Amino acid sequence: MVSKFDYDIVVIGCGVAGTSAALAAAEQAQFLNEKLKIAILERSDFDHRGGNSRWTASYMRMKNIYEVADNFVEDMLAFSENYSDRRYIETLAQEAGPTLQWVNQHGVEFDYLPTMFLTSSKPRLLPIGGGRAIIDTLARKAGGLGVDIIYEATAWNITLTEEGAVGGLNIRVKGGSSVELKVGAVILAAGGFQGNQRMMAQYIGRDAHKISPVCEGGYFNKGEAIEMALSIGAKSSGQFDTFHAEPVDPRSKREEAAVMLFPYAILVDQNGKRFLDEGKTTIDEYYEEVARKIYQDLPGQVAYMISDQNLYKIPNYERGLETDKPAIEAESLSELAELLGIPAENLEATVQEFNAAVQDGDFHPLEKDGKKAVGITPEKSNWAIPITTGPFIAYPVACANVFTNGGIATDINGAVFSNDEETIPGLYAAGETAGLYYGKYPGGTSVLRGLVYGKRAGAHAVSYVVEGTKVEA
């Protein structure tokens, strides 16, 4: 076909969702023997491309590249209290294996590599090289099929034809000038809005500007893709007033400076008081709840993990400390409290009370061991060991924003719904721009759904452009 557009398909964002969309579109066009002009627009320069995807380890809730974890659909629905779209999740489960096989065929290898979770209730498959390996591989393959990647270009407005279909895209390029492209379809894959303080305040609430993105890629996620779609009547989905949270060391500037050893320690607030059951369940299913509580309930939005030299006897304890900052150490609890700026008498009393509540039993650090601390508030359900052997150690813990939950509603092809439950012709969304999550995040599903729905959106956008009609789910 001879294109009447500057670009037949424009993908906004160069992360896992965007690169999978562009490559799938290029492959589908080649299969149909159609010479389509396809481009990826990326806000950053080449060295910073990919948003969150560039920095993530890309945990995936998979047994292998063929099978999702047991109870995949049921867990995702239960975590959202059944607010998430069942058909969307069922399609994700069905397509996860074939999509990872497709990524693997393009050169990305997967394995069960060590993770920061010393205890885990679900498997976590990883790409070797993390998210960066995915975007570098898929972007290179897409480029080989003629896809243009335009860096330092930000989309800020979608225009519609008289028939209500996508027809144009305004983009701002480096230097500040703006141009309008005639386009046949747009795939929104530009992440969430964790890098936009106004949207964070609008949807998350007071002091949301204090929640840092978990990696520098999050600062590029400004939310324009979501706002552009909403401005032309797109339906929203996902819980806008919350985000996927992670406990990190606020002293560190590195990406994902996670502190995941608190199940073997105690957590105290700025008054030196415990505030939750540190050993409630496996770390992979609990860390988000802990991080969110620190942000929502604690003065100063900070907690302190308190332990002693026994922490270093836990097998592979280093994996649970992604921070590049050392422990804060002191010979006595009172000296440690002084270094942390919390009341020494409170910390000493808290530790003494906790130690007295620890029950006899065998300590098994790599599985729930039922070794409790009882008769105190709150009690501790597992991994309760006395804190007695100095030097005593502490790590500050704050809440980081991995990604925001609110986004755009789509069908199982990634086509964007209007508020009238009709798909908007030529408009697609994938990855974190598409809203899915409510309540508790089901770990290991975000990168996975970015790949699955990026691939589906890319293929269906080609069908839409070629056929000139909407492709129904």
C-alpha positions as CSV (number, residue, x, y, z in Angstrom):
1,M,0.0,0.0,0.0
2,V,1.1,3.6,-0.6
3,S,0.9,5.4,2.7
4,K,-0.9,8.7,3.0
5,F,0.7,9.2,6.4
6,D,4.0,10.6,7.7
7,Y,4.0,7.4,9.7
8,D,1.5,4.6,9.5
9,I,2.1,3.6,13.1
10,V,3.8,5.6,15.9
11,V,4.7,4.0,19.2
12,I,5.3,6.3,22.1
13,G,7.9,5.0,24.4
14,C,10.9,2.7,24.0
15,G,10.5,0.4,27.0
16,V,9.5,-3.3,26.8
17,A,6.0,-2.5,25.8
18,G,7.0,0.0,23.1
19,T,9.8,-2.1,21.6
20,S,7.7,-5.2,21.5
21,A,4.9,-3.3,19.9
22,A,7.1,-1.8,17.2
23,L,8.8,-5.1,16.4
24,A,5.5,-7.0,16.3
25,A,4.1,-4.4,14.0
26,A,7.1,-4.5,11.7
27,E,6.9,-8.3,11.5
28,Q,3.2,-8.3,10.8
29,A,3.6,-5.8,8.1
30,Q,6.4,-7.9,6.5
31,F,4.2,-11.0,6.8
32,L,1.4,-9.2,4.9
33,N,3.9,-7.8,2.4
34,E,2.9,-4.2,3.4
35,K,5.5,-1.4,3.4
36,L,4.4,0.5,6.4
37,K,6.3,3.4,8.0
38,I,6.7,2.7,11.7
39,A,8.4,4.8,14.3
40,I,9.1,4.8,18.1
41,L,9.2,8.2,19.8
42,E,11.3,8.3,22.9
43,R,11.6,11.3,25.3
44,S,15.1,10.6,26.4
45,D,18.4,10.3,24.5
46,F,19.8,7.0,23.4
47,D,21.8,6.5,26.5
48,H,18.8,6.8,28.8
49,R,16.1,5.1,26.6
50,G,13.6,2.7,28.0
51,G,12.1,4.4,31.1
52,N,11.6,1.9,33.9
53,S,12.4,-1.0,31.6
54,R,16.0,0.0,31.3
55,W,16.6,-0.5,35.0
56,T,14.4,-3.4,36.0
57,A,15.6,-6.9,36.7
58,S,12.3,-7.9,35.0
59,Y,11.0,-10.5,37.4
60,M,8.4,-12.7,35.7
61,R,5.8,-14.9,37.4
62,M,6.6,-17.9,35.2
63,K,7.6,-21.5,35.8
64,N,9.6,-21.3,32.5
65,I,9.2,-19.6,29.2
66,Y,6.2,-21.8,28.4
67,E,4.1,-21.8,31.6
68,V,2.8,-19.1,34.0
69,A,3.0,-19.8,37.8
70,D,0.3,-21.8,39.4
71,N,-2.9,-19.9,40.2
72,F,-1.8,-17.0,38.0
73,V,-5.2,-15.7,37.0
74,E,-6.8,-16.4,40.4
75,D,-4.0,-14.6,42.3
76,M,-4.1,-11.5,40.1
77,L,-7.8,-11.2,40.5
78,A,-7.7,-11.8,44.3
79,F,-5.0,-9.2,44.8
80,S,-7.2,-6.7,43.0
81,E,-10.3,-7.8,45.0
82,N,-11.7,-8.7,41.6
83,Y,-11.5,-5.1,40.2
84,S,-9.1,-6.0,37.5
85,D,-10.4,-7.2,34.1
86,R,-10.7,-11.0,34.1
87,R,-10.5,-11.4,30.3
88,Y,-7.4,-9.2,30.1
89,I,-5.7,-11.3,32.8
90,E,-6.8,-14.6,31.2
91,T,-5.4,-13.4,27.9
92,L,-2.2,-12.4,29.6
93,A,-1.9,-15.9,31.1
94,Q,-2.6,-17.6,27.7
95,E,-0.1,-15.4,25.8
96,A,2.7,-15.1,28.3
97,G,4.4,-18.3,27.2
98,P,4.2,-17.7,23.4
99,T,5.3,-14.1,23.9
100,L,8.4,-15.1,26.0
101,Q,9.2,-17.7,23.4
102,W,9.0,-15.0,20.7
103,V,11.4,-12.8,22.8
104,N,13.7,-15.8,23.3
105,Q,13.8,-16.5,19.6
106,H,15.0,-13.0,19.0
107,G,18.0,-13.6,21.3
108,V,17.0,-12.9,24.9
109,E,17.8,-15.7,27.2
110,F,15.9,-16.5,30.4
111,D,17.0,-18.2,33.6
112,Y,16.3,-18.6,37.3
113,L,18.9,-16.1,38.5
114,P,19.3,-15.0,42.2
115,T,16.8,-12.4,43.3
116,M,16.6,-10.0,46.2
117,F,13.9,-12.3,47.7
118,L,15.4,-14.8,50.1
119,T,11.9,-16.2,50.6
120,S,9.4,-16.4,47.8
121,S,5.9,-18.0,47.4
122,K,6.0,-17.8,43.5
123,P,8.7,-18.4,40.9
124,R,10.5,-15.5,39.4
125,L,12.0,-16.1,35.9
126,L,14.4,-13.4,34.7
127,P,15.9,-12.4,31.4
128,I,19.7,-12.5,31.4
129,G,20.7,-8.9,31.3
130,G,17.4,-7.6,32.8
131,G,15.0,-5.2,31.1
132,R,17.8,-3.5,29.2
133,A,18.6,-6.8,27.4
134,I,15.0,-6.9,26.3
135,I,14.8,-3.4,25.0
136,D,18.2,-3.4,23.3
137,T,17.4,-6.7,21.6
138,L,13.9,-5.8,20.4
139,A,14.9,-2.3,19.4
140,R,17.7,-3.6,17.3
141,K,15.5,-6.2,15.6
142,A,12.8,-3.5,15.0
143,G,15.4,-1.2,13.5
144,G,16.6,-4.0,11.2
145,L,13.0,-4.2,9.8
146,G,13.0,-0.4,9.1
147,V,11.5,1.0,12.3
148,D,12.7,4.5,13.0
149,I,13.5,5.4,16.6
150,I,13.3,9.2,17.2
151,Y,15.0,10.3,20.4
152,E,14.4,13.4,22.4
153,A,10.9,13.7,21.1
154,T,7.8,14.0,23.2
155,A,4.2,13.6,22.1
156,W,1.8,16.1,23.6
157,N,-1.5,15.9,21.7
158,I,-3.5,13.4,19.6
159,T,-5.9,14.8,17.0
160,L,-8.8,12.9,15.5
161,T,-10.4,12.8,12.1
162,E,-14.0,13.9,11.5
163,E,-14.9,10.2,11.9
164,G,-13.4,10.1,15.3
165,A,-10.3,8.1,14.4
166,V,-6.7,8.9,15.2
167,G,-5.3,11.1,12.5
168,G,-2.5,13.3,13.9
169,L,0.1,13.5,16.6
170,N,1.7,16.7,17.9
171,I,5.3,16.1,19.1
172,R,7.8,18.5,20.7
173,V,11.5,17.9,19.7
174,K,14.7,18.9,21.3
175,G,15.0,22.7,21.3
176,G,11.3,23.2,22.0
177,S,9.8,23.3,18.5
178,S,6.7,21.3,17.8
179,V,5.5,19.5,14.6
180,E,2.4,17.6,13.7
181,L,2.6,14.2,12.1
182,K,-0.1,12.6,10.1
183,V,-0.5,9.1,11.5
184,G,-2.7,6.0,11.0
185,A,-2.4,4.6,14.5
186,V,-0.8,5.4,17.8
187,I,0.4,2.9,20.4
188,L,0.8,4.6,23.8
189,A,3.6,2.8,25.7
190,A,5.1,5.7,27.7
191,G,4.8,4.3,31.3
192,G,2.9,5.8,34.1
193,F,3.1,9.2,35.8
194,Q,5.5,8.7,38.7
195,G,7.8,11.4,37.2
196,N,5.0,14.1,37.2
197,Q,4.7,15.8,40.6
198,R,1.3,17.5,39.6
199,M,-0.3,14.1,38.7
200,M,1.2,12.5,41.7
201,A,-0.4,15.1,43.9
202,Q,-3.6,15.0,42.0
203,Y,-4.1,11.2,42.2
204,I,-1.9,10.0,45.1
205,G,-2.4,12.9,47.4
206,R,-0.6,15.1,49.9
207,D,3.2,14.9,50.1
208,A,3.3,12.5,47.1
209,H,6.2,14.6,45.7
210,K,8.3,13.1,48.5
211,I,7.9,9.6,47.0
212,S,10.9,9.1,44.6
213,P,10.7,6.8,41.6
214,V,12.6,3.6,42.3
215,C,15.0,4.3,39.4
216,E,16.0,7.2,37.3
217,G,14.0,5.9,34.4
218,G,10.8,6.7,36.3
219,Y,11.6,10.4,36.1
220,F,11.0,10.2,32.3
221,N,7.4,8.9,32.9
222,K,5.5,12.2,32.9
223,G,2.0,10.8,32.2
224,E,1.3,12.7,28.9
225,A,0.3,9.5,27.2
226,I,-2.4,8.9,29.8
227,E,-3.6,12.6,29.7
228,M,-3.7,12.7,25.9
229,A,-5.9,9.6,25.8
230,L,-8.2,10.9,28.6
231,S,-8.5,14.3,26.8
232,I,-10.1,12.6,23.8
233,G,-12.6,10.5,25.8
234,A,-10.6,7.4,26.7
235,K,-11.8,5.3,29.5
236,S,-9.6,5.0,32.6
237,S,-8.7,1.8,34.4
238,G,-6.5,0.8,37.3
239,Q,-6.4,2.4,40.8
240,F,-5.2,6.0,40.2
241,D,-4.7,6.8,43.9
242,T,-2.0,4.2,44.5
243,F,1.2,2.8,43.1
244,H,3.5,-0.2,43.3
245,A,5.7,0.5,46.3
246,E,9.1,-0.8,47.3
247,P,11.1,-0.4,50.5
248,V,14.4,1.3,49.7
249,D,17.4,3.0,51.4
250,P,16.7,6.7,51.1
251,R,20.4,7.5,51.4
252,S,21.1,5.8,48.1
253,K,20.9,7.3,44.7
254,R,21.2,4.0,42.8
255,E,18.3,2.3,41.1
256,E,16.1,0.0,43.2
257,A,18.2,0.4,46.4
258,A,15.9,-2.2,48.1
259,V,16.1,-3.2,51.7
260,M,14.5,-6.7,51.9
261,L,16.0,-8.2,55.1
262,F,13.5,-6.8,57.6
263,P,11.7,-10.2,58.1
264,Y,14.8,-11.2,60.1
265,A,15.0,-7.9,62.0
266,I,12.6,-5.4,63.5
267,L,11.3,-2.2,62.0
268,V,10.9,0.9,64.2
269,D,9.5,4.4,63.5
270,Q,11.2,7.7,64.4
271,N,10.0,7.2,68.0
272,G,11.8,3.9,68.3
273,K,8.5,1.9,68.3
274,R,7.6,-1.2,66.2
275,F,4.6,-0.8,64.0
276,L,4.0,-4.1,62.2
277,D,4.6,-7.8,62.0
278,E,7.9,-8.0,60.2
279,G,7.6,-11.7,59.5
280,K,4.0,-11.9,58.4
281,T,4.8,-13.9,55.2
282,T,7.4,-14.4,52.5
283,I,9.1,-11.2,51.5
284,D,8.0,-11.3,47.8
285,E,4.3,-11.1,48.9
286,Y,4.8,-8.6,51.7
287,Y,7.4,-5.9,50.8
288,E,4.9,-3.7,49.1
289,E,2.5,-3.6,52.1
290,V,5.4,-2.6,54.3
291,A,6.7,0.1,52.0
292,R,3.2,1.6,51.6
293,K,2.6,1.6,55.4
294,I,5.9,3.5,55.9
295,Y,4.7,6.2,53.5
296,Q,1.1,6.4,54.7
297,D,1.4,6.0,58.5
298,L,4.8,6.9,59.8
299,P,6.1,10.4,60.8
300,G,8.7,11.6,58.3
301,Q,7.8,8.6,56.0
302,V,10.8,6.7,57.2
303,A,11.5,3.6,59.3
304,Y,14.6,1.9,60.5
305,M,15.5,-1.8,60.2
306,I,17.3,-2.8,63.5
307,S,19.3,-5.9,63.8
308,D,22.7,-7.2,65.0
309,Q,25.6,-9.3,63.8
310,N,23.4,-12.4,63.5
311,L,22.0,-10.9,60.3
312,Y,25.2,-11.6,58.5
313,K,24.9,-15.3,59.2
314,I,21.8,-15.6,57.0
315,P,22.7,-17.4,53.8
316,N,23.1,-14.9,50.9
317,Y,21.9,-12.0,53.0
318,E,23.7,-9.6,50.5
319,R,21.0,-10.3,48.0
320,G,18.4,-8.7,50.2
321,L,20.4,-5.4,50.4
322,E,20.4,-3.7,47.0
323,T,21.5,-0.4,48.5
324,D,25.1,0.8,47.9
325,K,25.2,2.4,51.4
326,P,26.7,0.6,54.4
327,A,24.8,-0.3,57.6
328,I,24.8,2.3,60.4
329,E,26.6,0.5,63.2
330,A,27.1,1.2,66.9
331,E,28.4,-0.8,69.9
332,S,25.3,-0.2,71.9
333,L,21.6,0.4,71.2
334,S,21.8,3.9,72.8
335,E,24.6,4.9,70.5
336,L,22.7,3.5,67.5
337,A,19.6,5.5,68.5
338,E,21.7,8.7,68.7
339,L,23.1,8.1,65.2
340,L,19.5,7.6,63.9
341,G,18.1,10.6,65.8
342,I,15.5,8.5,67.7
343,P,14.9,8.3,71.5
344,A,17.5,5.9,73.0
345,E,15.3,4.9,75.9
346,N,12.5,3.9,73.5
347,L,14.7,1.9,71.2
348,E,16.3,0.1,74.1
349,A,12.8,-0.7,75.6
350,T,11.5,-1.9,72.2
351,V,14.4,-4.3,71.7
352,Q,14.2,-5.6,75.3
353,E,10.5,-6.2,75.0
354,F,10.9,-7.9,71.6
355,N,13.7,-10.1,72.9
356,A,11.7,-11.2,75.8
357,A,8.8,-12.2,73.5
358,V,10.8,-14.4,71.2
359,Q,9.7,-18.0,71.5
360,D,11.9,-21.1,71.4
361,G,12.1,-23.0,68.1
362,D,14.3,-23.6,65.2
363,F,15.2,-20.7,62.9
364,H,14.9,-21.4,59.2
365,P,15.7,-18.3,57.3
366,L,14.7,-19.5,53.8
367,E,11.2,-20.7,54.6
368,K,8.4,-19.6,57.0
369,D,9.5,-21.2,60.2
370,G,6.7,-20.2,62.7
371,K,9.3,-18.9,65.1
372,K,7.3,-16.2,66.8
373,A,7.4,-13.3,69.2
374,V,4.2,-13.3,71.2
375,G,2.6,-11.3,73.9
376,I,3.6,-8.0,72.4
377,T,1.9,-5.6,70.0
378,P,2.4,-6.2,67.2
379,E,3.5,-9.8,67.4
380,K,5.9,-11.4,64.9
381,S,4.8,-14.5,63.0
382,N,8.1,-15.9,61.6
383,W,11.9,-15.4,61.9
384,A,11.8,-13.9,65.4
385,I,15.4,-14.0,66.7
386,P,16.7,-11.9,69.6
387,I,18.8,-8.8,68.9
388,T,21.7,-9.2,71.3
389,T,25.0,-9.3,69.6
390,G,26.8,-6.0,68.9
391,P,27.8,-4.1,67.0
392,F,24.1,-3.3,66.4
393,I,23.1,-2.3,62.9
394,A,20.5,-0.2,61.2
395,Y,19.3,0.7,57.7
396,P,16.8,3.5,57.1
397,V,13.9,2.4,55.0
398,A,11.6,4.6,52.9
399,C,8.9,4.0,50.2
400,A,9.8,4.3,46.5
401,N,7.4,4.4,43.6
402,V,8.1,1.5,41.1
403,F,5.1,2.5,38.9
404,T,1.7,4.1,39.1
405,N,-1.4,1.9,38.8
406,G,-3.9,4.2,37.0
407,G,-4.0,4.3,33.3
408,I,-6.1,3.7,30.2
409,A,-8.6,0.9,29.6
410,T,-8.1,-1.4,26.6
411,D,-9.5,-4.5,25.1
412,I,-7.4,-7.7,24.8
413,N,-5.8,-6.4,21.6
414,G,-4.6,-3.2,23.4
415,A,-7.3,-1.0,21.6
416,V,-8.3,1.9,23.8
417,F,-11.9,2.0,25.0
418,S,-13.8,5.3,25.1
419,N,-16.1,6.0,28.1
420,D,-18.9,4.7,25.9
421,E,-17.2,1.3,25.8
422,E,-16.4,1.6,22.1
423,T,-12.8,1.3,21.0
424,I,-11.3,4.6,19.6
425,P,-10.1,3.8,16.1
426,G,-6.4,3.7,15.7
427,L,-5.5,4.2,19.4
428,Y,-3.8,1.5,21.5
429,A,-2.1,1.3,24.9
430,A,0.2,-1.2,26.5
431,G,2.5,-1.5,29.5
432,E,2.1,0.8,32.5
433,T,0.2,3.4,30.4
434,A,-2.7,0.8,30.3
435,G,-4.4,0.6,33.7
436,L,-4.7,-2.8,35.3
437,Y,-3.8,-3.0,38.9
438,Y,-5.8,-2.4,42.0
439,G,-4.9,-3.0,45.6
440,K,-1.9,-5.3,46.1
441,Y,0.5,-5.8,43.1
442,P,0.9,-9.4,42.0
443,G,4.7,-9.5,41.7
444,G,6.3,-10.5,38.4
445,T,3.5,-9.4,36.1
446,S,4.3,-5.9,35.0
447,V,7.1,-6.5,32.5
448,L,5.3,-9.6,31.4
449,R,2.1,-7.8,30.5
450,G,4.1,-5.0,28.8
451,L,5.5,-7.6,26.5
452,V,2.3,-9.5,25.9
453,Y,0.1,-6.5,25.2
454,G,2.8,-4.5,23.4
455,K,3.1,-7.4,20.9
456,R,-0.7,-7.8,20.6
457,A,-1.2,-4.0,20.1
458,G,1.6,-3.9,17.4
459,A,0.1,-6.7,15.4
460,H,-3.5,-5.4,15.6
461,A,-2.5,-1.8,14.8
462,V,-1.1,-3.2,11.5
463,S,-4.4,-4.9,10.8
464,Y,-6.3,-1.7,11.5
465,V,-4.0,0.4,9.3
466,V,-4.1,-2.1,6.4
467,E,-7.8,-2.9,6.5
468,G,-8.9,0.6,7.5
469,T,-11.4,-0.7,10.0
470,K,-11.4,-1.4,13.7
471,V,-10.2,-4.8,14.7
472,E,-12.5,-6.1,17.3
473,A,-11.5,-8.2,20.3
